[in-house]
Amino acid sequence: MLDSRILNALTILARKLKKYKWVLIGSTNLAVQGVDVAAHDLDIMIDRTNMEFVAQDLKEYEKKEFEFMEKGPFKGYYSEYEIDGVKVEIMVDFEILQNNNWEKLNTRLEEPIMVNLRGLLVPCSRIEEQLRGYKHLNRDKDQEKIAKLENFLANRSEKKHKYEMKPLFEQRMQTLLSDPADFEKFKKIIHMPTRNFIRCNNLKITPDALMERLNKKWKVVQPFSDYPEIMIIESNLDPGELGSSLEHLLGYYYVQEISSMLSILALDPKPGELVLDICASPGSKTSQMAARMENQGTIIANDFKMDRIAILSANLERCGAMNTIITRNDGVQLCERLATSFKKFDKILLDAPCSGEGTLRSSVKTFLMWNPKVVKKFGRQQKKMMASALKCLKVGGTLVYSTCTHAPEEDESVVNFALRNFPVKLETIALPLKCRPGISKWGDETFLPEIGKCCRIYPQDNDSEGFFVSKLTLLEEIK
Ligand SMILES: C[S@@+](CC[C@H](N)C(=O)[O-])C[C@H]1O[C@@H](n2cnc3c(N)ncnc32)[C@H](O)[C@@H]1O
């Protein structure tokens, strides 16, 4: 029902109740972190992904189907709902963002209440507190209405449990996790929220100094002695609290799930190196690289989508990553061009777009969107990216290929393709999590024995998200 191209831009969920009104404005991950609120004088933030869920859940309350609005300052889809006797309008707009027409938007909003990224309500008084000194906000604080909405949204998150794996997906996961007890553990954990991992940004603060600061308000632990920058917040946090703290705003830490940090631990970029990050946005791994490289050397951070470039750039700026050049290009085309016209890279990260099977715990969307055709499509695209990426690598250079999916078509099959067609060697990786070896066979495809060196991260092994990491060394130049 909701076209993702439309969701690509601004999303507005508006509630009108006599003189009160609250609004959710879909924007970017960053939006909720408080940054865009201040920068654009916006009121309530929710990202696109969450917006899809809000829309999905609100369906039950639907009074009127979405329709296209041709006129007025807002062009997009429009719908009406009733929640607890309160009339709610949803508007999905795609013009305002394109025109950057914030003024028009602001004139439309009256007395809004803020809501955070996760789709849960945060009374505006809290956000005001966080943004104090940054900008004065005069927001409605009607507690009764906030409670009603909180109640609705809380029920909404309970309903998330109705999402289950699609039968074919479940069957595939059962094949991968052949021990029934193991599969049951997987099935259970995918409905549990992830732990709150952050990564200290060494470019701005030392882990010790950050620990001292954060421990004043939260219980923070450093689970790995070899990686003091990796921290877990063990306190109960309010929705959006990690992303809207002052320390986050200052770029002292990056909210990043542990599995996502593994690619850079495997790549191990060093100060002074030339590194290519082909699919870089939102920049979790680019900023992690920059920190490891102590801002020395050069990272070319590329992404294909314009809205993702904006997020990437804002995150790199917040983290003080200064050794990065951002490019917007299709990864394959970029590599084909760089291979013939640029220096070869010491290191390359191919953190490929994928079907996201490993992200079920943080993104219930994956339950709904999983589709075998998408898995195959990504597998083909990833092989093309791999082939062009290897052409940009120096002899002796390292390429890390990672995905956040368990699908062998997008994991082992892509690495196997590289091993069979290019002069590359697969390396053993030492990571601080339990890794299972790459599988040897999937469907009709039998993989090379070295594929066992790939690393499969399952959520039930590490109380993490699911991930896949592999590390290749180029043995001879590819012409
Ligand atoms: C898994 S995400 C990357 C996450 C990122 N490495 C990080 O750690 O923050 C994949 C990214 O690939 C980008 N992408 C999709 N198709 C692409 C293409 N053809 N060329 C380059 N990037 C692409 C998407 O926009 C998305 O940002």
The ligand as an SDF file (V2000), in Angstrom:
LIG
                    3D

 27 29  0  0  0  0  0  0  0  0999 V2000
   24.1480   -2.8370    4.4540 C   0  0  0  0  0  0  0  0  0  0  0  0
   23.9620   -1.1790    3.9950 S   0  0  0  0  0  0  0  0  0  0  0  0
   25.5420   -0.5370    4.3670 C   0  0  0  0  0  0  0  0  0  0  0  0
   25.7470   -0.2380    5.8170 C   0  0  0  0  0  0  0  0  0  0  0  0
   27.0130    0.5320    6.0760 C   0  0  0  0  0  0  0  0  0  0  0  0
   28.1840   -0.1430    5.5650 N   0  0  0  0  0  0  0  0  0  0  0  0
   27.1980    0.8080    7.5530 C   0  0  0  0  0  0  0  0  0  0  0  0
   27.8610    0.0420    8.2200 O   0  0  0  0  0  0  0  0  0  0  0  0
   26.6730    1.8010    8.0380 O   0  0  0  0  0  0  0  0  0  0  0  0
   24.0040   -1.2530    2.2680 C   0  0  0  0  0  0  0  0  0  0  0  0
   24.0580    0.0930    1.5900 C   0  0  0  0  0  0  0  0  0  0  0  0
   24.2580   -0.1750    0.1980 O   0  0  0  0  0  0  0  0  0  0  0  0
   23.6670    0.8800   -0.5100 C   0  0  0  0  0  0  0  0  0  0  0  0
   23.4960    0.4430   -1.9030 N   0  0  0  0  0  0  0  0  0  0  0  0
   22.4560   -0.2160   -2.4640 C   0  0  0  0  0  0  0  0  0  0  0  0
   22.6890   -0.4380   -3.7560 N   0  0  0  0  0  0  0  0  0  0  0  0
   23.9010    0.0820   -4.0230 C   0  0  0  0  0  0  0  0  0  0  0  0
   24.6990    0.1670   -5.1890 C   0  0  0  0  0  0  0  0  0  0  0  0
   24.2780   -0.3380   -6.3470 N   0  0  0  0  0  0  0  0  0  0  0  0
   25.8920    0.7920   -5.1170 N   0  0  0  0  0  0  0  0  0  0  0  0
   26.3220    1.3050   -3.9370 C   0  0  0  0  0  0  0  0  0  0  0  0
   25.6240    1.2490   -2.8040 N   0  0  0  0  0  0  0  0  0  0  0  0
   24.4300    0.6380   -2.8500 C   0  0  0  0  0  0  0  0  0  0  0  0
   22.3770    1.1550    0.2400 C   0  0  0  0  0  0  0  0  0  0  0  0
   21.9400    2.4670   -0.0150 O   0  0  0  0  0  0  0  0  0  0  0  0
   22.8170    0.9390    1.6830 C   0  0  0  0  0  0  0  0  0  0  0  0
   23.1390    2.1780    2.2640 O   0  0  0  0  0  0  0  0  0  0  0  0
  1  2  1  0
  2  3  1  0
  2 10  1  0
  3  4  1  0
  4  5  1  0
  5  6  1  0
  5  7  1  0
  7  8  2  0
  7  9  1  0
 10 11  1  0
 11 12  1  0
 11 26  1  0
 12 13  1  0
 13 14  1  0
 13 24  1  0
 14 15  1  0
 14 23  1  0
 15 16  2  0
 16 17  1  0
 17 18  1  0
 17 23  2  0
 18 19  1  0
 18 20  2  0
 20 21  1  0
 21 22  2  0
 22 23  1  0
 24 25  1  0
 24 26  1  0
 26 27  1  0
M  CHG  2   2   1   9  -1
M  END
$$$$
